[in-house]
Amino acid sequence: MLTVSVISPEAVLFAGTTDSVVAPAFDGQLGILTGHAPMVTLLGTGELRLGEGGQQRFKVEGGFLQVVDDVVRVVTEHASPLK
């Protein structure tokens, strides 16, 4: 399981666990599963999906994503939940 937090200047939008993350990196989509290598990347604008089939979805604009030891931190300039 991945421990994930999605943080914007306005609020913590998500803090919990999930089995996968798909994020809009600055140069394309990025998929993260348990055991992913440590990394930091810049985010672009697009849809952040948490969990199999996108159980939680957010529109994000800019920021960065960090992965270390199955902990994923998404710090974004602007984010809003999608239905």
C-alpha positions as CSV (number, residue, x, y, z in Angstrom):
1,M,0.0,0.0,0.0
2,L,1.0,3.6,-0.7
3,T,0.6,6.3,1.9
4,V,-0.5,9.4,0.0
5,S,-1.0,13.1,0.8
6,V,-2.4,15.7,-1.6
7,I,-1.7,19.2,-0.4
8,S,-2.5,22.6,-1.8
9,P,-2.1,26.0,-0.3
10,E,-5.8,26.0,0.6
11,A,-6.1,22.6,2.3
12,V,-5.0,19.0,2.6
13,L,-7.3,17.4,0.1
14,F,-6.4,13.7,0.7
15,A,-4.4,11.9,3.4
16,G,-4.6,8.1,3.4
17,T,-3.6,4.9,1.7
18,T,-4.2,3.6,-1.8
19,D,-2.8,1.0,-4.1
20,S,-1.8,3.2,-7.1
21,V,-1.3,6.8,-8.2
22,V,-1.4,8.3,-11.7
23,A,-0.2,11.8,-11.9
24,P,0.3,14.4,-14.6
25,A,4.0,15.1,-14.6
26,F,5.4,18.0,-16.6
27,D,6.3,15.7,-19.5
28,G,3.5,13.1,-19.4
29,Q,1.6,10.7,-17.2
30,L,3.4,9.0,-14.3
31,G,2.2,5.8,-12.7
32,I,3.3,4.8,-9.2
33,L,2.8,1.4,-7.4
34,T,4.1,0.0,-4.2
35,G,7.9,-0.4,-4.3
36,H,8.5,2.5,-6.7
37,A,12.0,3.9,-6.7
38,P,12.5,7.2,-4.8
39,M,12.0,10.2,-7.0
40,V,10.9,13.8,-7.3
41,T,9.2,15.3,-10.4
42,L,7.5,18.5,-11.4
43,L,3.7,18.3,-12.0
44,G,2.0,19.7,-15.0
45,T,-1.7,20.4,-15.3
46,G,-4.2,17.5,-15.5
47,E,-5.9,14.7,-13.6
48,L,-4.4,13.1,-10.5
49,R,-6.0,9.6,-10.0
50,L,-5.7,7.7,-6.7
51,G,-6.5,4.0,-6.5
52,E,-7.6,1.3,-9.0
53,G,-10.0,2.9,-11.5
54,G,-9.4,6.4,-10.1
55,Q,-11.4,6.1,-6.9
56,Q,-10.3,9.6,-5.9
57,R,-9.6,12.1,-8.6
58,F,-8.3,15.7,-8.5
59,K,-7.5,18.4,-11.1
60,V,-4.0,19.6,-10.3
61,E,-2.0,22.6,-11.7
62,G,1.7,22.7,-11.1
63,G,3.7,21.7,-8.0
64,F,5.7,18.6,-7.4
65,L,5.4,14.9,-6.5
66,Q,7.8,13.0,-4.2
67,V,8.1,9.2,-3.7
68,V,10.1,7.8,-0.8
69,D,9.6,4.4,0.8
70,D,6.0,3.9,-0.4
71,V,5.1,7.5,0.8
72,V,3.8,9.8,-2.0
73,R,3.5,13.5,-1.4
74,V,1.7,15.6,-4.0
75,V,2.2,19.4,-3.3
76,T,0.4,21.4,-5.9
77,E,-0.2,25.1,-6.5
78,H,-3.9,24.5,-7.1
79,A,-6.1,21.4,-6.8
80,S,-9.8,20.6,-6.8
81,P,-11.7,17.3,-6.4
82,L,-13.3,15.8,-9.5
83,K,-16.5,13.8,-9.5
